[in-house]
Amino acid sequence: MTVTEADNGRRICLDRPGSVRVSLPATPAAPVSVSGTALTEVSDRVFRGASADTAVLASAVPACSSPAPPGGVRCLAMVAWQVTVVVR
């Protein structure tokens, strides 16, 4: 399954040994951290269910959705993002 910016704050269920891919907008992309031992990172932004438990994926996404117009001020604000993953 893939989680995106729209999934912020959600709780999802994942059957072992399923995987979850994190697809977030950002240039450069903010790192994704994982808490707990329920998930293991198998490649960049791809995590696999390792044990029956709960994990939290966390990162940051841009607060402003559009780039600045030519000569305009660029928004650099970031918003915290997280998804709770229940591995079964």
N, C-alpha and C positions, 0 to 999 in steps of 0.2 A: 504494500500500500504506500501511497505517497501523501505526506502532510505538507501543507502550504501555509502561507501567511494567514489565510482565512481560518485555519484550524487553531489559532492562538487561544489558549485557555481550555481547549477540549481535552477530554479523557477518551482514549481509544483502547480497544482490546486487540491483542495480537496473539494468534496461536503459534506455538513453537513448532518448527523453527522458522516461522515467517519472518519477513523483513519489512522494514519501514525506511523509506527514503525521504529526506528532508529537502524540500525545494523552496528556498526563500529568495526574494529579490534583494540584491545589494551588490554594489561594485565598489570596492572588493567585497566579497561575501564574508559576513561575520562568522566566526567559528561556532560550531554546534557542540555543546557539552552534554554529557549524559551522567545522571546520578544513579547510583545503585549498581547491582550486578545482573539485573534482568535482561539488559541489552549489551551486545558487544558490537563495536564498530568493525565492519568488514571491508569497507572502502570509504572514500570521502563522502560524508553525509548519508551513508547507508548503514543501518544497524539491524542486527539479527536477534531474534528472541533467544536468549540463552538459558534462562531459568524462570520458573513460575514465580513472579514477583512484580513489583511496580517500579518503573523508572520514570525520570523526568528528562525530556530533551529541552534544552534551553539555548537561546541565541538572541539576536537583536535584528530588527528590521527597520528600514528607513521610515521616519515619521511622515515624510513628504513623498507623495506618490509621483509627482512629475518633476522633470529636470527644470532648472531655472532657464528663463528665456535669455537670449544673447544679451549680455551686459547686465543681467539681473543678479540678484543675490541667491546663492545656492544654499539650500537647507541641508544641514549636516546632522540634524537631530535623529536619534535612534529610539526605538520603543522596544522594551523587553518582550520576548516571545517565548512561550513554553507550551509543551504538550505532554500530558501524562499518559504513559503507555502501560497498560496492564497486560502482562505476558501470562498466557494460560498454558 
